[in-house]
Amino acid sequence: MSILGHTEKKGRSATKGTKNEVTASRTYEITSDIADESEIDVIEYVETYIIAVYEEHADYQYISCKDVNVNQSSDDARTWEVTVSFGIIDADEKEADNNPLNQPIAIDYDWQTETRIIEFDINNERLQNSAGDPPSQAQETLVYRLVINVQRNEATFDHNTIGAYAGRVNADVWMGFPANTVQFFPGRTTRQFDPVAGYYYSTTYQFVINTDGYLPLRILDQGFRQLNDDDPATPVYILDAEDEKVSDPVLLDGAGKVLASGLPPVFREYEHIQQLPFNNVFNF
């Protein structure tokens, strides 16, 4: 496809009949950079970037797109005129049982496990032996995440939006889950053809729930060095009672110094995942 873009032409029209039935039409101009663009490719462009058959009118929800007509200009073979016709589509015309775009959304729930290294127990007590040293080996635990898998048929496929949301976390309450607890993972999308709906896209989405919240990322403030009072730009190694470099990381106080005995551990927080509103895109 070599289509460069489209613009809507002036001359919108609408008609209201004696039974309050409404019809309307809009026209667009599509420009291609080749003279032999396929008319099917032009229709597919219309369905992807302008409107698809059965899709509701932008300003009047009771009528939907019934017909898309494309005509190549005889004077300029690179220009196409598109007429989109709207009207009321009754239940028989929709063929709800056969039209894949009218099929209900399929949602299933699953669980996945993740391995997480733990350094503190549920009471925020550091894991350590009786002498106060951390375990010689990392301690791990399993975390269970609810996974929501969604499959639906769509008239268009907006890869730019899906790409922008990949890996992002919800900034709003979504499906009852608080903000910052749902991460989106795009799935496979397959273009298919149906005699009723024409080309459509079978799309799968996955959402992983983290009830603890994805943000901020909390990293324990600890290390082998601390800031030097005489030269803050040059950290110095922390020494043990024998004036040797410590062999295990030491807790820090959030200001680059060794944490005083008895104080709770300090975590540094980072916003490492972008948050976006989900409801305006994933309105299941």
VOVEX-566255 format. One line per 2 residues: number of its first residue (from 1); their letters; for each residue x, y, z of C-alpha. Coordinates in steps of 0.05 Angstrom, whole numbers, plus 5000, padded with zeros to 4 digits. Example, Ala and Ser with C-alpha at 12.3 -4.5 7.8 and 13.67 -1.06 7.14 Angstrom:
residues 2
1	as	5246/4910/5156  5273/4979/5143
//
This chain:
residues 284
1	ms	5000/5000/5000  5027/5068/4980
3	il	4973/5114/5007  4999/5179/5034
5	gh	4938/5202/5073  4867/5230/5070
7	te	4826/5293/5081  4752/5302/5091
9	kk	4718/5343/5036  4665/5395/5049
11	gr	4594/5375/5034  4568/5332/5091
13	sa	4496/5312/5081  4440/5281/5122
15	tk	4366/5265/5111  4311/5252/5162
17	gt	4249/5215/5137  4177/5213/5159
19	kn	4191/5155/5207  4249/5192/5238
21	ev	4298/5149/5201  4364/5185/5189
23	ta	4414/5175/5133  4478/5213/5124
25	sr	4541/5214/5081  4611/5242/5084
27	ty	4664/5246/5030  4739/5241/5034
29	ei	4797/5248/4987  4853/5197/4991
31	ts	4921/5208/4958  4969/5154/4935
33	di	5039/5161/4909  5027/5110/4854
35	ad	4977/5109/4797  4958/5035/4801
37	es	4937/5031/4875  4889/4973/4886
39	ei	4818/4993/4901  4816/4938/4954
41	dv	4877/4970/4988  4840/5036/4987
43	ie	4779/5005/5021  4824/4972/5072
45	yv	4856/5040/5086  4787/5070/5096
47	et	4768/5015/5145  4833/5024/5184
49	yi	4840/5099/5186  4772/5130/5172
51	ia	4713/5084/5188  4692/5011/5179
53	vy	4625/4982/5159  4578/4975/5220
55	ee	4618/5027/5258  4575/5082/5290
57	ha	4571/5153/5264  4619/5198/5302
59	dy	4564/5248/5321  4500/5206/5318
61	qy	4504/5138/5352  4438/5112/5324
63	is	4464/5106/5253  4523/5066/5229
65	ck	4566/5060/5168  4528/5019/5116
67	dv	4570/5029/5054  4639/5051/5033
69	nv	4648/5071/4960  4716/5088/4930
71	nq	4727/5118/4861  4792/5133/4826
73	ss	4797/5201/4794  4800/5199/4719
75	dd	4841/5262/4716  4891/5243/4770
77	ar	4899/5168/4779  4933/5179/4846
79	tw	4871/5211/4877  4811/5172/4902
81	ev	4743/5199/4925  4711/5161/4982
83	tv	4637/5165/5000  4615/5137/5066
85	sf	4541/5126/5075  4506/5120/5142
87	gi	4438/5094/5163  4400/5052/5213
89	id	4422/4979/5212  4368/4933/5238
91	ad	4381/4867/5273  4370/4825/5211
93	ek	4418/4866/5170  4472/4862/5223
95	ea	4467/4786/5223  4492/4787/5295
97	dn	4500/4712/5297  4546/4711/5237
99	np	4582/4777/5239  4647/4768/5276
101	ln	4647/4841/5297  4583/4829/5336
103	qp	4610/4769/5374  4618/4779/5449
105	ia	4686/4792/5478  4719/4730/5507
107	id	4752/4740/5575  4787/4686/5614
109	yd	4826/4689/5679  4890/4652/5695
111	wq	4948/4656/5744  5022/4661/5736
113	te	5079/4656/5786  5140/4700/5792
115	tr	5202/4687/5833  5222/4745/5878
117	ii	5284/4753/5922  5264/4772/5993
119	ef	5308/4807/6043  5254/4824/6094
121	di	5196/4787/6124  5123/4809/6127
123	nn	5138/4851/6188  5195/4888/6152
125	er	5247/4851/6194  5312/4838/6157
127	lq	5330/4766/6144  5394/4753/6182
129	ns	5428/4704/6228  5436/4711/6303
131	ag	5500/4751/6292  5465/4801/6248
133	dp	5493/4778/6181  5448/4768/6120
135	ps	5439/4697/6091  5498/4672/6050
137	qa	5449/4654/5994  5392/4695/5965
139	qe	5324/4675/5992  5268/4669/5942
141	tl	5192/4664/5945  5136/4653/5895
143	vy	5089/4710/5880  5021/4695/5847
145	rl	4994/4744/5795  4924/4744/5766
147	vi	4925/4745/5690  4866/4770/5648
149	nv	4866/4747/5576  4819/4783/5528
151	qr	4802/4764/5457  4757/4807/5413
153	ne	4746/4820/5339  4759/4891/5317
155	at	4745/4929/5252  4813/4962/5252
157	fd	4882/4950/5281  4917/5010/5310
159	hn	4988/4985/5319  5012/5053/5341
161	ti	4966/5055/5401  4979/4983/5420
163	ga	5054/4995/5415  5048/5058/5458
165	ya	5012/5018/5513  5058/4957/5512
167	gr	5086/4946/5581  5050/5006/5610
169	vn	5012/5009/5676  4941/5036/5687
171	ad	4937/5108/5711  4862/5100/5726
173	vw	4816/5050/5760  4806/4995/5708
175	mg	4757/4937/5714  4755/4950/5789
177	fp	4830/4948/5798  4863/5010/5828
179	an	4912/5052/5789  4983/5026/5784
181	tv	4963/4952/5792  4952/4929/5720
183	qf	5005/4920/5666  4987/4911/5593
185	fp	5020/4861/5546  4999/4861/5472
187	gr	4984/4793/5442  4977/4766/5372
189	tt	4932/4800/5321  4908/4764/5258
191	rq	4873/4796/5199  4815/4754/5173
193	fd	4761/4762/5121  4686/4752/5131
195	pv	4632/4759/5077  4590/4801/5123
197	ag	4642/4844/5159  4697/4844/5106
199	yy	4767/4848/5134  4771/4848/5209
201	ys	4824/4835/5262  4823/4780/5315
203	tt	4862/4811/5372  4886/4784/5439
205	yq	4907/4825/5499  4937/4805/5566
207	fv	4935/4842/5631  4976/4821/5692
209	in	4952/4844/5760  5000/4863/5816
211	td	4960/4880/5878  5023/4908/5911
213	gy	5029/4960/5855  5080/4965/5800
215	lp	5105/5034/5820  5149/5057/5848
217	lr	5206/5007/5843  5234/5001/5913
219	il	5308/4983/5920  5339/4971/5988
221	dq	5391/5025/6004  5453/4984/6018
223	gf	5523/4976/5992  5597/4969/6006
225	rq	5614/5044/6006  5588/5107/6039
227	ln	5597/5181/6026  5661/5214/6051
229	dd	5650/5273/6098  5713/5307/6073
231	dp	5699/5294/5999  5625/5276/5985
233	at	5641/5265/5911  5686/5207/5929
235	pv	5653/5150/5967  5697/5108/6012
237	yi	5693/5034/6029  5658/5014/6093
239	ld	5705/4979/6141  5689/4926/6192
241	ae	5714/4922/6264  5782/4899/6239
243	de	5787/4957/6191  5777/4911/6132
245	kv	5729/4923/6075  5661/4892/6091
247	sd	5646/4828/6052  5570/4837/6054
249	pv	5530/4899/6036  5514/4945/6094
251	ll	5448/4982/6103  5450/5056/6086
253	dg	5407/5113/6113  5382/5143/6048
255	ag	5434/5199/6053  5495/5157/6034
257	kv	5517/5140/6105  5515/5075/6145
259	la	5447/5065/6177  5448/5071/6252
261	sg	5435/5007/6291  5361/4994/6307
263	lp	5332/5039/6253  5286/5009/6199
265	pv	5315/4997/6130  5311/5052/6078
267	fr	5287/5040/6007  5301/5084/5946
269	ey	5241/5092/5899  5242/5099/5823
271	eh	5187/5111/5772  5210/5062/5720
273	iq	5144/5047/5683  5101/5098/5647
275	ql	5028/5103/5670  4972/5113/5618
277	pf	4896/5115/5624  4867/5047/5605
279	nn	4792/5060/5602  4794/5101/5538
281	vf	4829/5045/5500  4811/4979/5535
283	nf	4737/4990/5546  4715/4917/5554
//
